[in-house]
Amino acid sequence: MDFPDMDLSNFDLPKMNLPDMNPPDRELQLILNRLQMLCYLNRLTDAGFDNWEVVKDITERDMQKLGMKLGHIRKLQRKIATSRGWPQSAPLNGAYVCCGGQKQQEPAESKQEIVTQLTVSGTQYFVDANGIGIPHHPQL
């Protein structure tokens, strides 16, 4: 059936909000399912973390912004670290987990700041860390 007399150039289609047609990575789905964190799949993909290789570079701050619970953040960080070769039994090192496996230098001024905030109260020393007095017993 041919309609030669009809001009379809001015025909407007209704504008619809169609979902993204790129499905999330199957590997990411499997990993989140194993961690019992599949509820975060849509949040991660909506934020651009649509495959496992991209998720491996996520920061803790990104996870917090996505509304992830602290325990879930730690589970995902552990999975990321072990996928990079970090031993399962070793404690997590923040730089290894969230910075692409590169060692991150701690600023020297923050160490100096802590040292200069020592206060003396009688015979005890207190380190003022964010306004909280923490007992510090010097090595004798």
KAGIMO-V260593 format. One record per residue. RES is the residue in one small letter. D_LAST is the distance of its C-alpha to the last C-alpha in Angstrom with 2 decimals. Layout:
res = (RES:RES)
d_last = (D_LAST:D_LAST)
//
This chain:
res = (m:d:f:p:d:m:d:l:s:n:f:d:l:p:k:m:n:l:p:d:m:n:p:p:d:r:e:l:q:l:i:l:n:r:l:q:m:l:c:y:l:n:r:l:t:d:a:g:f:d:n:w:e:v:v:k:d:i:t:e:r:d:m:q:k:l:g:m:k:l:g:h:i:r:k:l:q:r:k:i:a:t:s:r:g:w:p:q:s:a:p:l:n:g:a:y:v:c:c:g:g:q:k:q:q:e:p:a:e:s:k:q:e:i:v:t:q:l:t:v:s:g:t:q:y:f:v:d:a:n:g:i:g:i:p:h:h:p:q:l)
d_last = (97.98:97.81:97.82:98.82:99.59:96.17:93.66:90.15:88.30:88.00:86.94:83.55:81.32:79.23:75.62:73.30:69.56:69.29:66.04:64.41:66.32:63.41:62.05:58.31:57.16:57.80:54.48:52.62:54.66:53.87:50.11:49.98:52.20:49.94:46.95:49.18:48.81:52.43:52.58:50.77:53.32:55.53:52.69:51.30:54.74:55.73:52.65:53.59:51.36:54.44:53.34:50.34:49.60:49.36:47.29:44.72:43.93:43.56:40.45:38.65:40.04:43.54:43.15:42.05:45.08:47.28:46.16:44.42:42.24:38.54:38.96:41.89:40.00:37.33:40.13:41.85:38.70:38.08:41.72:41.52:38.42:40.01:43.24:41.36:39.95:36.53:35.83:36.66:33.58:31.09:29.51:31.41:30.27:31.93:33.10:34.72:36.47:37.97:38.26:40.72:38.09:36.86:33.20:32.37:30.01:27.51:28.01:25.35:26.02:24.93:21.42:21.39:22.81:20.01:17.37:19.59:20.07:16.66:17.53:15.88:17.41:16.41:12.73:12.74:12.90:15.95:17.25:20.98:22.59:26.33:26.06:24.14:20.91:18.39:15.26:12.13:8.71:6.23:3.81:0.00)
//
